[in-house]
């Protein structure tokens, strides 16, 4: 039975690794290993799981399951009731379609909402559905304590460290492409970092891993200081990992990513100030000499290394910041115009499309529909917008006010439970769990902020990682002391 639990844990946690390692699951042909691994994790959890403890809070078990069911049902309905076919730069008969949506004659229910294009909808749902099921499985596994919270957070952190190290190594050696492979180089995306084509997306992922790592550092130090003859090896290794992650997140080349890294560290310091101060004073117990001077030397060395590393690898960020100043932050202007056009998609009645409503335009509808609403803004938005660079607005467009409400309840419910356990039920939670809850709260907050200027929810590997962090909140009430039945 212990061997089965270990195998099951590996299968469940494996998607967190293969997504970022396998080119960030960014390209069409490279996304399927992650999706297959996620389905395998879900199936293994359903059919191989030994009987565990039942979560003591039934509402935190069934409410997220209900929300996931509603979201999946809406997505499948819109897919089944597709009303059009998106055609890009294709010749049919004697007519050349540059960018067109053709109405289908065989829509199952013409009077009811459906999505714009079946291929685009299937593309989105092919990772959204497994990500939601993965969240459900992981939430139940955490609640039943079949998978330890510390194991999940450590997995996210160390995988993030490996990706950060890869990115810094590629940047240091001027790698011609992902994994030093010229064939994987995209001339339209020269500022790739690690396995992500966009530095902003890379920074968003690294910041999520960083919050888990900072909490992991506090939780591990707190646990070890209560043991006799404990060694400082693991906290020092975690500190090195934190330095690598911080350096990578700040030097990936994303202006927003750097700002959010600074905010992440400040929030972590402010919300854990007392615990950090206490652990600093008691950390000498982990050192061989027990000397505060040795502790101060180690801490100073870590901070100096991080500052030196950030300055050394910050050339791309400095170049992009100067370029933004020279262009008077033109990218922000473009995104402001794009946001205005997206708002018109919610308000205007375009003759080609039915009105936006409760179910939205359907998953994957943003890219085909967006050019029809740019109007006179085509000069400012002259590139192809695959993603909205504003996930909340894109979600509202594609899922409508009803579907977006389901998403909000799923995410806000997790955040509420995390805060509730930290503020109202902190005496019933172990100290190490509270550290992880704090990290998950900060990580979700920074992630959601970043999603307003980028598209992390549209990237499969990052969506899976966020789903794992999201599961922590819904499992939190079941992790209280003496909460097993």
GIUR-V14412 format. One record per pair of residues at least 12 apart in sequence whose ideal C-beta (glycine too) atoms are under 10 Angstrom apart, sorted by the first residue. I is the first residue (numbers start at 1). J is the second residue. D is the distance in whole Angstrom. If there is no record, write none. Layout:
i->[I,I]
j->[J,J]
d->[D,D]
This chain:
i->[1,1,2,4,4,4,5,5,5,5,5,5,7,7,8,8,8,8,8,8,8,8,8,8,9,9,9,9,9,9,9,9,10,10,10,11,11,11,11,11,11,11,11,12,12,12,12,12,12,12,12,12,12,12,12,12,12,12,12,12,12,13,13,13,13,13,13,13,13,13,13,13,14,14,14,14,14,14,14,15,15,15,15,15,15,15,15,15,15,15,15,15,15,15,15,15,15,15,15,16,16,16,16,16,16,16,16,16,16,16,16,16,16,16,16,16,16,17,17,17,17,17,17,17,17,17,18,18,18,18,18,18,18,18,18,19,19,19,19,19,19,19,19,19,19,19,19,19,19,19,19,19,20,20,20,20,20,20,20,20,20,20,20,20,20,20,20,20,20,20,20,21,21,21,21,21,21,21,21,21,21,22,22,22,22,22,23,23,23,23,23,23,23,23,23,23,24,24,24,24,24,24,24,24,24,24,24,24,24,24,24,24,25,25,25,25,25,25,25,25,25,26,26,26,26,26,26,26,26,26,26,26,26,26,26,27,27,27,27,28,30,30,30,30,30,31,31,31,31,31,31,32,32,32,34,34,34,34,34,34,34,35,35,35,35,35,35,35,36,37,37,37,38,38,38,38,38,38,38,38,38,38,38,39,39,39,39,40,41,41,41,41,41,41,41,42,42,42,42,42,42,42,42,43,43,44,45,45,45,45,45,45,45,45,45,46,46,49,49,49,49,49,50,50,51,51,52,52,52,52,52,52,52,52,53,53,53,53,53,53,53,53,54,54,54,54,54,54,55,55,55,55,55,55,55,55,55,55,55,55,55,55,56,56,56,56,56,56,56,56,56,57,57,57,57,57,57,57,57,57,59,59,59,60,60,60,60,60,60,60,60,60,60,60,61,61,61,61,61,61,61,61,61,63,63,63,63,64,64,64,64,64,64,64,64,64,64,64,64,64,64,65,65,65,65,65,66,66,66,67,67,67,67,67,67,67,67,67,67,67,68,68,68,68,68,68,68,68,68,69,69,69,70,70,70,70,70,70,70,71,71,71,71,71,71,71,71,71,72,72,72,72,72,72,73,73,74,74,74,74,74,74,74,74,74,74,74,75,75,75,75,75,75,75,75,75,75,75,75,75,75,75,76,76,76,76,77,77,77,77,77,77,77,77,78,78,78,78,78,78,78,78,78,78,78,78,78,78,78,78,78,78,78,79,79,79,79,79,79,79,79,79,79,79,79,80,80,80,80,80,80,80,81,81,81,81,81,81,81,81,81,81,81,82,82,82,82,82,82,82,82,82,82,82,82,82,82,82,82,83,83,83,83,83,83,83,83,83,83,83,83,83,83,83,83,83,83,84,84,84,84,84,84,84,84,84,84,84,84,84,84,84,84,84,85,85,85,85,85,85,85,85,85,85,85,86,86,86,86,86,86,86,86,86,86,86,86,86,86,87,87,87,87,87,87,88,88,88,88,98,99,99,99,99,100,100,100,101,101,101,101,101,101,101,101,102,103,104,104,110,111,112,112,113,113,113,113,113,113,113,113,113,113,114,114,114,114,114,115,115,115,115,115,115,115,115,115,116,116,116,116,116,116,116,116,116,116,116,117,117,117,117,117,117,117,118,118,119,119,120,120,120,120,120,120,120,120,120,121,121,121,121,121,122,122,123,123,123,124,124,124,124,124,124,124,125,125,125,126,126,127,127,127,127,127,127,128,128,128,128,128,128,128,129,130,130,130,130,131,131,131,131,131,131,131,131,131,131,132,132,132,132,133,134,134,134,134,134,135,135,135,135,135,135,135,135,135,135,135,136,136,136,137,137,138,138,138,138,138,138,138,138,138,138,139,139,139,139,139,139,139,139,139,139,139,140,140,140,140,141,141,142,142,142,142,142,142,142,142,142,143,143,143,143,143,143,143,143,144,144,144,145,145,145,145,145,147,147,148,149,149,149,149,149,149,149,149,149,149,149,149,149,149,150,150,150,150,150,150,150,150,150,152,152,152,152,152,152,152,152,153,153,153,153,153,153,153,153,153,153,153,153,153,153,153,153,154,154,154,154,154,154,154,154,155,155,155,155,155,156,156,156,156,156,156,156,156,156,156,156,156,156,157,157,157,157,157,157,157,157,157,157,157,157,157,157,157,158,158,158,158,158,158,158,159,159,159,159,159,160,160,160,160,160,160,160,160,160,160,160,160,160,160,160,160,161,161,161,161,161,161,161,161,161,161,161,161,161,162,162,162,162,163,163,163,163,163,163,163,163,163,163,163,163,164,164,164,164,164,164,164,164,164,164,164,164,164,164,164,164,164,164,164,165,165,165,165,165,165,166,166,166,166,166,166,167,167,167,167,167,167,167,167,167,167,167,167,167,167,167,167,167,168,168,168,168,168,168,168,168,168,168,169,170,170,170,170,171,171,171,171,171,171,171,171,171,171,171,172,172,175,175,177,178,178,178,178,178,178,179,179,184,185,188,190,191,191,191,191,191,191,192,192,193,193,193,193,193,193,193,193,193,193,194,194,194,195,196,196,196,196,197,198,198,198,198,198,198,198,198,198,199,199,199,199,199,199,199,199,199,199,199,199,200,200,200,200,200,200,200,200,200,200,200,200,200,200,201,201,201,201,201,201,201,201,201,201,201,201,202,202,202,202,202,202,202,202,203,203,203,203,203,203,203,203,203,203,203,203,203,203,203,203,203,203,204,204,204,204,204,204,204,204,204,204,204,204,204,204,204,204,204,204,204,204,205,205,205,205,205,205,205,205,205,205,205,205,206,206,206,206,206,206,206,206,206,206,206,206,206,207,207,207,207,207,207,207,207,207,207,207,207,207,207,207,207,207,207,207,207,207,208,208,208,208,208,208,208,208,208,208,208,208,208,208,208,208,208,209,209,209,209,209,209,209,209,210,210,210,210,210,210,210,210,210,210,210,210,210,210,210,210,211,211,211,211,211,211,211,211,211,211,211,211,211,211,211,211,211,212,212,212,212,212,212,212,212,212,212,213,213,213,213,213,213,213,213,213,213,214,214,214,214,214,214,214,214,214,214,214,214,214,214,214,214,215,215,215,215,215,215,215,215,215,215,215,215,215,215,216,216,216,216,216,216,216,216,216,217,217,217,217,217,217,217,217,217,217,217,217,217,218,218,218,218,218,218,218,218,218,218,218,218,218,218,219,219,219,219,219,219,219,219,219,219,219,220,220,220,220,220,220,221,221,221,221,221,221,221,221,221,221,221,221,221,222,222,222,222,222,222,222,222,222,222,223,223,223,223,223,224,224,224,225,225,225,225,225,225,225,226,226,226,227,227,228,229,230,230,231,231,231,232,232,232,232,232,232,232,232,232,233,234,235,235,235,235,236,236,236,236,239,239,239,239,239,239,239,240,240,240,242,242,242,243,243,243,243,243,243,243,243,244,244,244,245,245,246,246,246,246,246,246,246,246,247,247,247,247,247,247,247,247,247,247,247,248,248,248,248,249,249,249,249,249,250,250,250,250,250,250,250,250,250,251,251,251,251,251,251,251,251,251,251,252,252,252,252,253,253,253,253,253,253,253,253,253,254,254,254,254,254,254,255,255,255,255,255,255,255,255,255,256,256,256,256,256,256,256,257,257,257,257,258,258,258,258,258,259,259,259,260,260,260,260,260,260,260,261,261,263,263,263,263,263,264,264,264,264,264,264,264,265,266,267,267,267,267,267,267,268,268,268,268,270,271,271,271,271,271,272,272,272,272,272,275,275,275,275,280,280,280,280,281,282,283,283,283,284,330,331,331,332,333,334,334,334,334,334,334,334,335,335,335,335,335,335,335,336,337,337,337,337,337,338,338,338,338,338,338,338,338,338,338,339,339,339,339,339,339,340,340,340,341,341,341,341,341,341,341,341,341,341,341,342,342,342,342,342,342,342,342,342,342,342,342,342,343,343,343,343,344,344,344,344,345,345,345,345,345,345,345,345,345,345,345,345,345,345,346,346,346,346,346,346,346,346,347,348,348,348,350,350,350,351,352,352,353,353,353,353,356,356,356,356,356,357,357,357,358,358,358,358,358,358,358,359,359,359,359,359,359,360,360,360,360,360,360,360,360,360,360,360,361,361,361,361,362,362,362,362,362,363,363,363,363,364,365,365,365,365,366,366,366,366,366,366,366,366,366,366,367,367,367,367,367,367,369,369,370,370,370,370,370,370,370,371,371,373,386,386,387,387,387,387,387,387,388,388,388,389,389,389,389,389,389,390,390,390,390,390,391,391,391,391,391,391,391,391,391,391,391,391,392,392,392,392,392,392,392,393,393,394,394,394,394,395,395,395,395,395,407,410,410,410,410,411,411,411,411,411,411,412,412,412,413,413,413,414,414,414,414,414,414,414,414,414,414,414,415,415,415,415,415,415,415,416,417,417,417,417,417,417,417,417,418,418,418,418,418,418,418,418,418,418,418,418,418,418,418,418,419,419,419,419,419,420,420,420,420,421,421,421,421,421,421,421,421,421,422,422,422,422,422,422,425,425,425,425,427,427,428,428,428,428,428,428,429,429,429,429,429,429,430,430,430,433,433,433,433,433,434,436,436,436,436,437,437,437,437,439,439,440,440,440,440,440,440,440,441,441,441,443,443,443,443,443,444,444,444,444,444,447,447,447,447,447,448,451]
j->[50,51,50,48,49,50,48,49,50,52,146,147,44,48,41,44,45,47,48,49,50,141,146,147,44,141,146,147,148,151,152,155,41,44,155,37,40,41,42,43,44,45,48,37,38,40,41,42,44,45,48,49,134,137,138,141,146,147,152,155,468,41,138,141,147,151,152,154,155,156,159,468,34,37,38,40,41,44,155,33,34,35,36,37,38,39,40,41,42,130,131,134,138,460,461,464,465,467,468,34,37,38,41,134,138,152,155,156,158,159,160,209,461,464,465,467,468,34,37,155,156,158,159,162,163,461,33,34,35,36,37,38,159,461,464,31,33,34,35,37,38,127,159,195,205,459,460,461,462,463,464,465,34,156,159,160,162,163,166,194,195,196,202,205,206,209,459,461,462,464,465,33,34,159,162,163,166,179,194,195,461,34,37,195,460,461,178,179,181,184,192,194,195,196,197,461,163,178,192,193,194,195,196,197,198,201,202,205,459,460,461,462,127,195,196,459,460,461,462,463,464,178,186,189,192,195,196,197,198,201,458,459,460,461,462,178,184,186,197,123,178,184,195,460,461,123,126,127,459,460,461,126,127,460,127,130,131,460,461,463,464,126,127,129,130,131,460,464,130,130,134,464,127,129,130,131,133,134,137,460,463,464,467,129,130,133,134,130,130,133,134,137,138,141,464,129,130,132,133,134,136,137,138,133,137,137,133,134,136,137,138,140,141,146,147,133,137,137,140,141,144,146,144,146,144,146,140,141,143,144,145,146,147,484,143,144,145,146,478,483,484,485,140,143,144,478,484,485,139,140,142,143,144,145,474,475,477,478,479,483,484,485,143,477,478,479,480,482,483,484,485,143,417,474,475,476,477,478,480,483,413,474,477,139,143,413,414,417,473,474,475,476,477,478,136,139,140,143,144,474,475,477,478,409,410,413,474,132,135,136,139,140,409,410,413,414,470,471,473,474,475,132,136,139,140,474,406,409,410,132,136,405,406,407,408,409,410,411,413,474,129,131,132,133,135,136,139,406,410,132,136,406,402,403,405,406,407,409,410,128,129,132,399,403,406,407,409,410,125,128,129,132,133,406,403,406,113,358,359,360,362,363,399,400,402,403,406,115,121,122,124,125,128,129,132,359,362,363,364,398,399,403,121,125,129,363,108,109,112,113,114,115,359,362,112,113,114,115,116,118,121,125,359,360,361,362,363,364,365,398,399,400,403,114,115,117,118,120,121,122,124,125,362,363,364,107,108,109,114,115,118,121,107,108,109,110,112,113,114,115,118,359,362,104,106,107,108,114,115,116,117,118,119,120,121,122,362,364,365,101,103,104,106,107,108,109,110,112,113,114,115,116,117,118,353,354,362,100,101,102,103,104,107,114,115,116,117,118,352,353,362,365,368,369,100,101,102,103,104,116,117,118,119,120,368,99,100,101,102,116,117,118,119,120,364,365,367,368,369,99,100,101,102,117,368,100,367,368,384,371,368,371,372,384,352,368,372,116,117,352,353,365,368,369,372,117,352,117,118,354,354,354,359,354,355,356,357,358,359,360,361,362,400,354,359,361,362,365,359,360,361,362,363,364,365,368,398,353,361,362,363,364,365,366,367,368,369,398,362,363,364,365,367,368,369,362,364,364,368,362,363,364,365,366,367,368,369,398,362,363,364,365,398,363,364,363,364,367,362,363,364,365,366,398,458,362,363,364,363,460,458,459,460,461,463,464,363,364,457,458,460,463,467,363,460,463,464,467,457,460,462,463,464,465,466,467,468,470,410,463,467,470,467,463,464,467,468,471,410,414,463,464,466,467,468,469,470,471,474,467,471,474,467,471,152,464,467,468,469,470,471,472,474,475,414,467,468,470,471,472,473,474,475,476,478,471,474,475,478,471,475,468,471,472,473,474,475,476,478,479,471,474,475,476,477,478,479,483,475,478,484,475,478,479,483,484,471,475,479,215,219,430,432,433,435,436,437,440,471,472,475,476,479,215,216,219,220,223,432,433,435,436,212,436,440,468,469,471,472,475,209,211,212,213,215,216,219,432,435,436,439,440,443,468,469,472,212,213,216,219,220,234,238,436,209,212,216,465,468,205,208,209,211,212,213,216,439,440,443,465,468,469,208,209,210,211,212,213,214,215,216,217,238,241,242,245,439,209,212,213,216,237,238,241,205,209,212,461,465,194,205,206,207,208,209,210,211,212,213,241,244,245,248,249,465,206,209,210,213,237,238,240,241,242,243,244,245,248,194,209,241,244,193,194,195,196,202,205,206,209,244,245,248,461,193,194,202,205,206,209,210,213,241,242,243,244,245,246,247,248,249,251,252,194,241,244,245,247,248,178,179,193,194,195,248,192,193,194,195,196,199,202,203,206,244,247,248,249,251,252,253,313,193,194,244,247,248,251,252,309,312,313,194,192,193,194,195,192,193,194,248,251,252,253,312,313,315,316,312,313,192,194,192,192,193,194,195,196,197,194,195,197,197,383,253,252,253,254,316,319,320,252,253,205,206,248,249,251,252,253,254,257,316,206,248,252,461,252,459,461,462,459,252,253,254,257,387,454,455,456,459,249,251,252,253,254,255,256,257,258,316,317,320,252,253,254,255,256,257,258,260,389,450,453,454,455,456,252,254,257,387,450,454,455,456,458,459,461,462,248,249,252,253,254,257,459,462,248,249,250,251,252,253,254,255,256,257,258,259,260,261,317,450,454,456,249,252,254,256,257,260,446,447,449,450,451,453,454,455,456,457,459,462,465,466,248,249,252,257,447,450,456,459,461,462,465,466,244,245,246,247,248,249,250,252,254,257,260,261,264,245,246,248,249,250,252,254,257,258,260,261,263,264,265,442,443,446,447,449,450,456,245,249,264,439,440,442,443,444,446,447,450,456,462,465,466,468,469,241,242,245,248,249,443,465,469,241,242,244,245,246,248,249,260,261,264,265,268,439,442,443,446,245,264,265,267,268,436,438,439,440,441,442,443,444,445,446,447,469,245,436,439,440,442,443,465,468,469,472,238,239,241,242,243,244,245,246,268,439,238,242,245,246,264,265,267,268,269,272,276,435,438,439,442,443,268,272,432,433,434,435,436,437,438,439,440,441,442,443,234,235,238,241,242,432,435,436,439,234,235,236,237,238,239,241,242,268,276,279,435,439,235,238,268,272,275,276,279,431,432,434,435,436,438,439,238,275,430,431,432,433,434,435,436,438,439,234,235,237,238,432,435,234,235,238,239,275,276,279,280,282,283,286,432,435,235,275,278,279,282,430,431,432,434,435,235,430,431,432,435,283,285,286,278,279,282,283,284,285,286,282,285,431,285,286,285,286,285,286,286,287,288,283,284,285,286,287,288,294,295,298,286,286,279,283,286,298,286,287,298,302,298,299,301,302,303,305,306,302,305,306,265,302,306,302,303,305,306,307,308,309,310,305,306,309,261,306,261,262,264,265,306,307,309,310,261,305,306,307,308,309,310,311,312,313,314,261,309,310,313,261,262,264,265,310,262,265,306,309,310,311,313,314,317,309,310,311,312,313,314,315,316,317,318,313,314,316,317,313,314,315,316,317,318,319,320,321,316,317,320,450,453,454,317,320,321,323,324,329,331,332,453,331,332,449,450,452,453,454,317,450,453,454,310,314,317,320,321,449,450,453,445,446,447,449,450,453,454,310,446,442,445,446,449,450,439,442,443,445,446,447,449,442,442,438,441,442,443,445,446,438,439,442,443,442,422,438,439,441,442,434,435,438,439,442,431,434,435,438,292,295,296,299,295,295,295,298,299,296,380,389,453,453,380,377,380,381,382,383,385,389,381,388,389,390,452,453,454,380,374,377,379,380,381,370,374,377,380,381,385,388,389,390,393,388,389,390,393,452,453,373,374,377,370,371,372,373,374,375,377,380,381,385,388,366,369,370,373,374,385,388,389,390,393,394,396,397,373,393,396,397,373,374,375,377,360,361,365,366,369,370,372,373,388,393,394,396,397,398,360,361,373,393,396,397,400,401,373,372,373,375,369,372,373,372,369,372,365,369,372,373,396,397,398,400,401,400,401,402,399,400,401,402,403,404,405,398,399,400,401,402,403,394,395,396,397,398,399,400,401,402,403,404,397,398,399,400,397,398,399,400,403,395,398,399,403,398,394,397,398,399,385,386,387,388,393,394,395,397,398,458,384,385,386,387,388,394,397,398,384,385,386,387,388,394,397,384,385,397,455,458,454,455,456,457,458,459,454,455,458,451,452,453,454,455,458,451,452,453,454,455,407,447,448,450,451,452,453,454,455,456,457,458,404,407,408,448,451,452,457,451,452,451,455,457,458,407,408,451,457,458,457,467,470,473,474,444,447,448,466,470,473,444,448,473,470,473,474,440,441,444,469,470,471,472,473,474,475,476,440,441,444,445,448,470,473,473,437,441,472,473,474,475,476,477,434,436,437,438,439,440,441,442,444,445,469,470,472,473,474,476,437,438,441,473,476,437,473,476,477,433,434,437,441,473,476,477,479,480,434,435,437,438,441,476,476,477,480,481,480,481,477,479,480,481,482,483,476,477,479,480,481,483,479,480,481,472,476,479,480,481,476,469,472,476,479,472,473,476,479,469,472,468,469,470,471,472,473,476,469,472,473,465,466,469,470,472,466,469,470,472,473,462,465,466,469,470,466,466]
d->[6,10,10,7,9,6,10,9,7,9,7,9,8,8,9,6,7,10,5,6,8,8,7,8,10,8,8,5,9,7,9,9,10,9,10,8,6,5,10,9,4,8,8,10,10,9,5,9,7,6,10,9,8,7,7,6,9,7,9,10,10,8,9,10,8,7,7,10,5,9,9,8,10,5,9,8,7,10,9,9,6,9,9,5,5,9,8,6,9,8,9,6,10,10,8,5,9,9,9,10,9,10,9,9,9,8,6,6,10,6,10,10,9,7,6,10,6,10,9,7,10,9,5,8,10,10,6,5,10,9,5,9,10,8,9,9,8,4,9,8,8,10,9,9,9,9,6,3,8,9,5,7,9,10,6,8,8,5,9,8,6,8,9,7,10,9,10,5,8,9,8,9,9,8,7,7,9,10,9,7,9,6,9,7,10,8,6,8,10,7,10,9,5,8,9,9,8,9,9,10,8,4,4,7,9,7,8,8,7,8,5,8,8,9,10,7,4,4,9,9,8,9,9,9,9,8,7,6,8,8,10,6,8,8,10,10,9,9,8,8,10,9,9,9,10,9,8,7,9,5,8,9,10,10,8,9,10,6,6,10,7,6,6,9,6,9,7,9,9,9,10,9,8,9,4,7,8,5,9,9,10,6,9,9,6,8,9,10,9,9,6,7,8,10,10,10,7,10,5,6,8,5,10,10,9,9,9,9,9,4,8,8,7,9,10,9,8,9,9,8,9,7,10,8,9,10,9,8,9,4,7,5,10,10,8,5,6,8,8,9,5,7,10,8,7,9,8,5,9,7,9,4,6,9,9,7,8,4,9,8,9,8,9,7,6,10,8,9,5,7,6,8,9,9,9,9,4,6,9,8,10,10,9,8,7,8,10,7,9,5,7,8,5,7,10,8,7,7,10,8,9,10,8,8,9,7,8,9,7,7,6,9,9,6,7,8,9,8,9,5,10,10,6,9,9,10,9,9,10,9,10,9,5,8,10,6,5,10,8,10,9,10,5,7,7,6,10,9,7,9,9,10,9,8,9,5,10,9,9,8,9,6,8,7,5,7,10,7,8,8,6,6,8,10,10,10,9,9,6,9,9,9,7,8,7,5,7,9,8,10,8,5,7,7,9,10,8,5,10,9,8,8,9,7,8,10,10,9,8,8,8,9,8,9,10,7,6,4,9,10,6,9,6,8,9,4,6,9,9,9,9,9,9,8,6,10,6,10,5,6,9,6,8,7,9,10,6,9,8,9,9,9,6,5,5,9,6,7,3,7,10,9,8,7,10,7,9,5,5,7,7,4,9,9,7,9,8,10,10,9,6,6,10,5,9,9,7,9,9,4,8,7,9,10,9,8,9,9,5,6,5,6,8,8,8,5,6,9,9,9,10,9,8,10,9,7,5,8,6,9,6,7,8,10,9,8,8,5,8,6,4,9,7,6,9,9,8,4,9,8,5,7,6,9,9,8,9,8,9,10,8,6,9,9,10,9,10,6,7,7,8,9,6,7,8,10,9,10,9,10,10,10,9,7,10,9,7,8,4,8,8,7,8,9,9,9,6,10,9,9,7,2,6,7,6,10,8,8,6,6,9,7,4,9,9,5,6,9,8,10,7,7,9,6,9,10,9,8,10,8,8,3,7,9,7,6,10,10,6,5,4,7,9,9,8,9,6,10,9,4,4,9,9,8,8,10,6,8,10,9,9,9,4,9,6,8,7,10,9,10,9,7,10,10,9,9,8,9,9,8,10,5,5,10,8,5,10,10,8,9,7,10,9,9,6,5,8,8,8,9,10,9,9,4,7,9,6,5,8,9,8,9,10,8,7,10,7,6,10,9,4,9,9,8,9,9,9,8,4,8,9,5,5,10,9,8,9,8,9,8,8,9,6,7,10,8,4,9,8,7,9,8,4,9,8,4,7,9,9,8,9,9,8,7,9,7,10,9,10,10,9,9,8,6,10,5,9,9,10,7,8,9,7,10,7,7,8,8,7,9,10,7,8,9,10,6,9,8,7,10,10,9,5,8,6,5,8,10,9,5,7,8,10,9,9,8,8,9,6,9,9,10,9,10,10,9,10,10,8,10,7,6,9,5,8,9,10,10,9,6,6,7,10,6,8,9,5,4,9,9,5,9,8,7,9,8,9,9,9,8,9,9,9,7,10,7,10,10,8,10,7,6,9,7,2,7,10,7,7,8,9,6,9,9,8,9,7,9,7,9,9,8,4,8,10,5,6,9,9,10,9,9,9,5,7,8,8,7,7,8,10,9,8,10,9,7,9,9,6,8,9,10,8,10,10,5,5,9,7,3,7,10,9,9,9,6,9,10,8,9,8,9,5,7,9,9,4,3,8,8,9,7,10,8,10,10,5,10,9,7,10,9,9,8,7,7,6,8,9,8,9,6,9,8,8,7,9,10,7,9,9,7,8,9,10,6,9,7,9,7,9,10,8,7,10,8,6,9,9,9,8,10,10,10,10,8,5,9,7,9,8,10,9,10,9,7,10,9,4,6,8,9,9,8,8,8,8,8,8,8,9,10,9,9,8,10,10,8,8,10,9,10,9,4,4,4,9,10,7,10,7,8,8,8,8,4,8,6,6,10,10,9,8,8,5,9,9,9,8,9,10,9,6,7,6,9,6,10,7,8,8,5,8,7,7,10,9,8,5,8,9,5,8,4,9,7,2,7,9,7,7,10,8,9,10,9,10,8,8,6,8,8,6,10,5,8,10,6,9,4,10,9,7,10,9,10,9,10,9,9,10,7,8,7,5,7,9,10,6,9,10,5,4,9,7,10,8,10,8,10,8,9,10,5,10,10,10,7,10,6,6,9,5,10,9,7,5,7,10,7,10,10,10,9,10,10,10,5,8,7,6,9,8,8,6,7,9,7,9,10,6,9,9,8,8,10,9,7,10,5,6,9,6,10,7,6,8,9,9,9,8,9,10,6,9,9,7,10,9,5,7,9,5,4,9,9,7,9,8,9,8,5,8,10,6,9,9,7,10,6,9,6,5,10,9,6,9,10,8,9,6,9,9,8,8,10,5,9,8,10,9,9,6,8,9,8,8,9,10,9,5,5,8,6,3,8,10,8,9,9,10,6,9,9,10,8,8,8,9,6,10,10,5,6,9,6,10,10,9,9,10,9,10,9,6,6,7,7,9,8,9,4,9,8,8,10,10,9,8,4,8,9,4,6,10,9,6,6,10,6,8,9,9,5,8,10,9,10,5,9,8,6,7,10,9,10,8,9,6,9,9,6,6,10,7,10,9,9,6,10,9,9,6,10,7,5,7,9,5,6,10,9,10,9,9,9,10,8,6,7,9,8,8,10,9,4,6,8,10,9,8,9,9,9,8,7,10,9,10,7,8,8,9,10,5,10,10,9,8,8,10,10,8,8,6,9,6,4,10,10,7,9,10,9,8,9,10,7,10,9,7,6,10,8,7,10,9,6,9,9,4,5,9,8,6,9,9,9,9,8,4,10,8,10,9,8,10,9,9,5,10,8,7,7,8,6,9,8,4,5,8,7,6,9,9,10,8,8,10,9,9,4,6,10,8,6,10,9,8,8,9,10,8,7,6,6,10,6,9,9,9,9,10,10,9,6,9,5,7,9,7,10,9,9,9,6,10,9,9,9,10,10,5,9,6,5,9,10,9,9,9,9,6,8,10,10,6,8,9,5,10,10,10,10,9,9,5,10,8,8,8,7,6,10,10,9,6,10,8,7,10,7,6,9,10,8,9,7,9,9,7,9,8,9,10,6,9,9,10,9,9,9,8,7,9,6,6,9,9,10,9,10,9,5,7,10,7,10,10,8,5,10,5,6,8,8,8,9,6,7,7,7,7,9,8,9,6,6,9,10,10,10,8,7,9,10,5,5,8,6,10,7,9,10,8,10,8,8,10,10,6,10,7,5,7,8,6,9,8,9,9,5,9,8,10,10,8,9,8,7,8,9,5,10,9,10,9,5,10,9,10,10,9,7,7,9,9,10,10,7,9,8,6,7,10,9,6,9,7,8,9,9,7,10,7,9,6,8,8,9,5,6,4,8,10,9,9,7,4,9,6,6,10,8,7,6,5,5,3,8,8,6,8,6,6,9,8,9,6,8,9,10,10,5,7,9,7,9,7,5,10,8,8,7,6,9,5,10,6,6,9,8,7,5,8,9,10,8,9,9,5,9,10,8,10,9,9,8,10,8,8,8,4,10,9,5,9,10,7,9,9,9,6,6,6,10,8,6,7,8,8,10,10,8,9,4,7,9,8,6,7,4,7,8,9,9,8,7,6,9,10,8,9,7,8,8,6,9,9,7,10,9,10,7,10,9,7,10,7,9,7,9,10,10,10,9,7,7,8,9,7,8,5,8,7,3,5,9,8,9,6,6,8,9,9,6,8,9,10,9,5,6,9,5,6,10,9,5,8,10,6,5,10,8,10,10,10,7,4,9,6,8,10,6,9,10,10,9,8,8,8,8,6,10,8,5,7,8,8,6,10,5,6,7,9,9,8,6,10,9,9,9,9,4,6,8,8,8,9,7,6,7,10,8,9,7,9,8,6,9,9,10,10,7,9,9,7,8,6,9,9,9,10,5,8,9,4,6,8,9,9,8,9,8,5,10,9,8,6,7,9,8,8,9,6,8,10,9,9]
